[in-house]
Amino acid sequence: YRANTFEEAVDKSESLVEFGGRGHTAALYTSPANTDHIKRFEDTVETARVLINTPSSQGAIGDIYNFRLDPSLTLGCGTWGGNSVSENVEPHHLLNIKTVAERRENMLWFRVPPKIYFKYGALPTAMRELAGKQRAFIVTDKPIYELGMTRGLENVLDEVEIKYDIFYDVEPDPSLDTVNRGLEMMRKFNPDVIIAIGGGSPMDAAKIMWLMYEHPEIEFEGLAMRFMDIRKRVYDLPPLGEKAILVAVPTTSGTGSEVTPFAVVTDRQNNIKYPLADYALTPTMAIVDPELVLNMPKSLTAFGGVDALTHAVEAYVSVLASEYTNGLSLEAIRLIFKYLPSAFKNGANDPKAREKMHYAATMAGMAFANGFLGVCHSIAHQLGAIFHIPHGLANALMISHIIRYNATDAPFKQATFSQYKYPNAKWRYSRIADYLSLGGETEDEKVDLLIAAIEELKSQVGIPKAIKDVVSVSEAEFFAKLDDLADQAFDDQCTGSNPRYPLINDIKQLLTNAYHGDLATSGKLNGNGSQEKIAVQ
């Protein structure tokens, strides 16, 4: 419906509400300075809620776009709503109570471990803060233990007279069986401090052991449920730290798990992967000591480095990105571009490059712990689960395709988060290009230069260009799994914070493009797997 004047528009709105059934919600978009128009609309339209400059679908529910507006999914009582009630109808049920709400988003947040220590040789000094603790339980993997990388830790614990036990059987992509074995040891030992040392897998396992050690009643199914706001969960996790604190010591530069509230565990018997997310899982202390990563293998350096880059890029364009995460993302990206090639090529012979990469991974972790990730990680999770592609490599194979896909001002569908008011992914990618001094005049040119720079970086550290170059299955076997891959990726928690909300057909096409290394096509999807030129936006 079109109207020539505001008065005519209000009259049409009133008639439409009456025709459709008076009761719940009407919405008005206008300048906040138009107070006379707002007053006229709210007085005339007969609905229980009048929303000003607020989406009327999710916004009508309440709380999401206005934290003072109580959630409601009913038409309400009154003579407008006419709902039935579970008691005798009385005069107050016939009152039409109207609430007028402007947009007032919930507060945002920035959560990291209370203590983060960093610098060469920081481990023994930082560990002395544990003086006064009685019993430490160390969680790691067999390579770390057999290389003797826990000895320095053990020496400090001996020095401050803390008894300790070590569980070193954590495998890549830790299983629930492994966690339960470690948990059994932990309960017998009864520690008051848990120390995770290693890459992402020991840290994930330690977080989940910590959780089950303190709260054995927890149900993974509930904690793994998806959410729109991590602070407002259907299933709440009780606070941790009453029995023990968690200290995280990374020996790889990539996952950022030492500063994040995330962990993943796999139930291999039932083939279920539980991605857990709750700020209660954030470690109590992180010790980021570059001395522990000097001799990382080249493959781990490359995969971890591009994993950290993906964390920073996705956190920067996420719908939950904020002023508090932007700087961390950008600086992590700059450090990775500057130092990853040398860290890969020279290893321990360039300790400065190792140091900067270690810090970049933690900074990217702090960014995505609060800004979250996107559909690149959604897809990478499934490539790892189904085809056992290392996580960092899976991200590396997808990231340029996702940038090309996200970089549009007119997405077919936009992700929903109250603070994300309009599509700005292309502008944000161009800001990354500016921060890296890549050149370019227009946003499109800058996005192209950013993708080219990422592809060049991947080439320098020996990362293949296509999925077909790394999977051990045939093309037919890969595409036989495509539907399942896309379904699972769509349902991943990371998808909800991607700036362009994909359909399953889009994910299938992105995977197809990445399998063949066809980067050009990934920017031409319109939201249903088709080319934009034949689609109706």
SULFENDA-V255339 format. One record per residue. N is the residue number from 0. RES is the residue in three letters. OMEGA is omega in whole degrees, -180 to 180 (999 if undefined). Layout:
# SULFENDA-V255339
N/RES/OMEGA, N/RES/OMEGA
This chain:
# SULFENDA-V255339
0/TYR/177, 1/ARG/178, 2/ALA/-179, 3/ASN/-179, 4/THR/178, 5/PHE/180, 6/GLU/178, 7/GLU/180, 8/ALA/179, 9/VAL/179, 10/ASP/178, 11/LYS/179, 12/SER/179, 13/GLU/-180, 14/SER/179, 15/LEU/178, 16/VAL/-180, 17/GLU/-179, 18/PHE/-176, 19/GLY/-179, 20/GLY/-179, 21/ARG/177, 22/GLY/-163, 23/HIS/-165, 24/THR/167, 25/ALA/-176, 26/ALA/179, 27/LEU/172, 28/TYR/179, 29/THR/176, 30/SER/177, 31/PRO/180, 32/ALA/-179, 33/ASN/-175, 34/THR/179, 35/ASP/178, 36/HIS/180, 37/ILE/-179, 38/LYS/-180, 39/ARG/-178, 40/PHE/-176, 41/GLU/179, 42/ASP/-171, 43/THR/-172, 44/VAL/-173, 45/GLU/173, 46/THR/-178, 47/ALA/179, 48/ARG/174, 49/VAL/-178, 50/LEU/-180, 51/ILE/178, 52/ASN/-177, 53/THR/176, 54/PRO/-172, 55/SER/175, 56/SER/176, 57/GLN/-179, 58/GLY/-179, 59/ALA/-180, 60/ILE/-177, 61/GLY/177, 62/ASP/-172, 63/ILE/-179, 64/TYR/175, 65/ASN/-172, 66/PHE/178, 67/ARG/-178, 68/LEU/-176, 69/ASP/177, 70/PRO/179, 71/SER/177, 72/LEU/-180, 73/THR/176, 74/LEU/180, 75/GLY/178, 76/CYS/-176, 77/GLY/179, 78/THR/178, 79/TRP/-174, 80/GLY/177, 81/GLY/180, 82/ASN/172, 83/SER/179, 84/VAL/-176, 85/SER/178, 86/GLU/178, 87/ASN/179, 88/VAL/-179, 89/GLU/-177, 90/PRO/-176, 91/HIS/177, 92/HIS/-178, 93/LEU/179, 94/LEU/175, 95/ASN/-177, 96/ILE/-175, 97/LYS/176, 98/THR/177, 99/VAL/-173, 100/ALA/169, 101/GLU/-178, 102/ARG/177, 103/ARG/-175, 104/GLU/174, 105/ASN/176, 106/MET/174, 107/LEU/-172, 108/TRP/171, 109/PHE/-174, 110/ARG/175, 111/VAL/177, 112/PRO/179, 113/PRO/-179, 114/LYS/175, 115/ILE/180, 116/TYR/-179, 117/PHE/176, 118/LYS/177, 119/TYR/177, 120/GLY/-177, 121/ALA/-172, 122/LEU/-176, 123/PRO/-180, 124/THR/-179, 125/ALA/-179, 126/MET/-180, 127/ARG/175, 128/GLU/-179, 129/LEU/178, 130/ALA/-175, 131/GLY/172, 132/LYS/-174, 133/GLN/-171, 134/ARG/-179, 135/ALA/178, 136/PHE/-176, 137/ILE/178, 138/VAL/-179, 139/THR/177, 140/ASP/-174, 141/LYS/179, 142/PRO/179, 143/ILE/-178, 144/TYR/-177, 145/GLU/175, 146/LEU/178, 147/GLY/-176, 148/MET/176, 149/THR/-174, 150/ARG/178, 151/GLY/177, 152/LEU/-180, 153/GLU/-180, 154/ASN/179, 155/VAL/179, 156/LEU/175, 157/ASP/-177, 158/GLU/-179, 159/VAL/173, 160/GLU/174, 161/ILE/176, 162/LYS/-178, 163/TYR/173, 164/ASP/-175, 165/ILE/171, 166/PHE/-173, 167/TYR/-178, 168/ASP/180, 169/VAL/178, 170/GLU/172, 171/PRO/-177, 172/ASP/-168, 173/PRO/-179, 174/SER/178, 175/LEU/177, 176/ASP/179, 177/THR/179, 178/VAL/-179, 179/ASN/177, 180/ARG/178, 181/GLY/180, 182/LEU/178, 183/GLU/176, 184/MET/-178, 185/MET/-179, 186/ARG/178, 187/LYS/-177, 188/PHE/177, 189/ASN/-177, 190/PRO/169, 191/ASP/171, 192/VAL/177, 193/ILE/-178, 194/ILE/176, 195/ALA/178, 196/ILE/-178, 197/GLY/177, 198/GLY/-176, 199/GLY/-176, 200/SER/176, 201/PRO/180, 202/MET/176, 203/ASP/-179, 204/ALA/-179, 205/ALA/179, 206/LYS/-177, 207/ILE/173, 208/MET/178, 209/TRP/180, 210/LEU/-176, 211/MET/176, 212/TYR/-178, 213/GLU/-176, 214/HIS/-178, 215/PRO/-178, 216/GLU/-175, 217/ILE/176, 218/GLU/-178, 219/PHE/-179, 220/GLU/180, 221/GLY/-177, 222/LEU/-179, 223/ALA/-180, 224/MET/-180, 225/ARG/-177, 226/PHE/171, 227/MET/-179, 228/ASP/-174, 229/ILE/-179, 230/ARG/-176, 231/LYS/-173, 232/ARG/171, 233/VAL/-179, 234/TYR/-177, 235/ASP/176, 236/LEU/178, 237/PRO/178, 238/PRO/175, 239/LEU/177, 240/GLY/180, 241/GLU/178, 242/LYS/-175, 243/ALA/171, 244/ILE/180, 245/LEU/176, 246/VAL/-178, 247/ALA/-178, 248/VAL/-177, 249/PRO/174, 250/THR/172, 251/THR/180, 252/SER/-177, 253/GLY/-168, 254/THR/-175, 255/GLY/-174, 256/SER/-179, 257/GLU/-178, 258/VAL/-174, 259/THR/178, 260/PRO/-173, 261/PHE/173, 262/ALA/179, 263/VAL/175, 264/VAL/-177, 265/THR/172, 266/ASP/-173, 267/ARG/-180, 268/GLN/-179, 269/ASN/179, 270/ASN/179, 271/ILE/176, 272/LYS/-179, 273/TYR/172, 274/PRO/-176, 275/LEU/180, 276/ALA/175, 277/ASP/-177, 278/TYR/175, 279/ALA/-180, 280/LEU/179, 281/THR/179, 282/PRO/179, 283/THR/-178, 284/MET/174, 285/ALA/178, 286/ILE/-174, 287/VAL/-175, 288/ASP/-178, 289/PRO/179, 290/GLU/-177, 291/LEU/-176, 292/VAL/-176, 293/LEU/-173, 294/ASN/176, 295/MET/176, 296/PRO/-178, 297/LYS/-178, 298/SER/180, 299/LEU/176, 300/THR/-178, 301/ALA/-177, 302/PHE/180, 303/GLY/-180, 304/GLY/180, 305/VAL/173, 306/ASP/178, 307/ALA/177, 308/LEU/179, 309/THR/176, 310/HIS/-175, 311/ALA/-179, 312/VAL/-178, 313/GLU/178, 314/ALA/-178, 315/TYR/-179, 316/VAL/180, 317/SER/177, 318/VAL/179, 319/LEU/178, 320/ALA/-179, 321/SER/178, 322/GLU/-177, 323/TYR/178, 324/THR/-174, 325/ASN/-177, 326/GLY/178, 327/LEU/179, 328/SER/-176, 329/LEU/-179, 330/GLU/176, 331/ALA/179, 332/ILE/-180, 333/ARG/-179, 334/LEU/-179, 335/ILE/178, 336/PHE/-176, 337/LYS/-168, 338/TYR/-178, 339/LEU/-179, 340/PRO/-180, 341/SER/177, 342/ALA/179, 343/PHE/-174, 344/LYS/-170, 345/ASN/177, 346/GLY/-177, 347/ALA/178, 348/ASN/174, 349/ASP/-177, 350/PRO/179, 351/LYS/179, 352/ALA/177, 353/ARG/-179, 354/GLU/-177, 355/LYS/178, 356/MET/179, 357/HIS/179, 358/TYR/-179, 359/ALA/-180, 360/ALA/179, 361/THR/178, 362/MET/176, 363/ALA/176, 364/GLY/178, 365/MET/179, 366/ALA/-176, 367/PHE/172, 368/ALA/-177, 369/ASN/179, 370/GLY/180, 371/PHE/-169, 372/LEU/-177, 373/GLY/-170, 374/VAL/174, 375/CYS/178, 376/HIS/177, 377/SER/-179, 378/ILE/-179, 379/ALA/178, 380/HIS/-177, 381/GLN/175, 382/LEU/177, 383/GLY/-176, 384/ALA/-173, 385/ILE/-176, 386/PHE/175, 387/HIS/173, 388/ILE/178, 389/PRO/-170, 390/HIS/-179, 391/GLY/178, 392/LEU/179, 393/ALA/176, 394/ASN/-179, 395/ALA/-179, 396/LEU/-174, 397/MET/-164, 398/ILE/-179, 399/SER/177, 400/HIS/-178, 401/ILE/177, 402/ILE/179, 403/ARG/-179, 404/TYR/-176, 405/ASN/-169, 406/ALA/177, 407/THR/176, 408/ASP/-178, 409/ALA/178, 410/PRO/178, 411/PHE/179, 412/LYS/-178, 413/GLN/176, 414/ALA/-175, 415/THR/169, 416/PHE/-167, 417/SER/-179, 418/GLN/-179, 419/TYR/-167, 420/LYS/180, 421/TYR/-177, 422/PRO/178, 423/ASN/-176, 424/ALA/-179, 425/LYS/178, 426/TRP/-179, 427/ARG/176, 428/TYR/179, 429/SER/175, 430/ARG/176, 431/ILE/179, 432/ALA/177, 433/ASP/-178, 434/TYR/178, 435/LEU/180, 436/SER/-178, 437/LEU/-178, 438/GLY/-178, 439/GLY/-179, 440/GLU/-177, 441/THR/177, 442/GLU/179, 443/ASP/179, 444/GLU/-179, 445/LYS/177, 446/VAL/178, 447/ASP/-180, 448/LEU/177, 449/LEU/179, 450/ILE/179, 451/ALA/180, 452/ALA/178, 453/ILE/179, 454/GLU/178, 455/GLU/177, 456/LEU/178, 457/LYS/179, 458/SER/-179, 459/GLN/-178, 460/VAL/169, 461/GLY/180, 462/ILE/-180, 463/PRO/-177, 464/LYS/-172, 465/ALA/178, 466/ILE/-177, 467/LYS/-179, 468/ASP/-175, 469/VAL/-179, 470/VAL/-178, 471/SER/-178, 472/VAL/178, 473/SER/178, 474/GLU/180, 475/ALA/180, 476/GLU/178, 477/PHE/-176, 478/PHE/173, 479/ALA/180, 480/LYS/-171, 481/LEU/-179, 482/ASP/-180, 483/ASP/177, 484/LEU/-176, 485/ALA/179, 486/ASP/-177, 487/GLN/179, 488/ALA/179, 489/PHE/-176, 490/ASP/-180, 491/ASP/-179, 492/GLN/-177, 493/CYS/-177, 494/THR/-176, 495/GLY/180, 496/SER/174, 497/ASN/-175, 498/PRO/176, 499/ARG/-175, 500/TYR/-173, 501/PRO/164, 502/LEU/-177, 503/ILE/178, 504/ASN/177, 505/ASP/-179, 506/ILE/178, 507/LYS/-179, 508/GLN/177, 509/LEU/177, 510/LEU/177, 511/THR/179, 512/ASN/-178, 513/ALA/178, 514/TYR/-177, 515/HIS/-176, 516/GLY/-179, 517/ASP/-175, 518/LEU/-174, 519/ALA/-174, 520/THR/-172, 521/SER/179, 522/GLY/-174, 523/LYS/180, 524/LEU/-173, 525/ASN/-179, 526/GLY/175, 527/ASN/178, 528/GLY/-178, 529/SER/176, 530/GLN/-176, 531/GLU/-174, 532/LYS/180, 533/ILE/-176, 534/ALA/174, 535/VAL/-178, 536/GLN/999
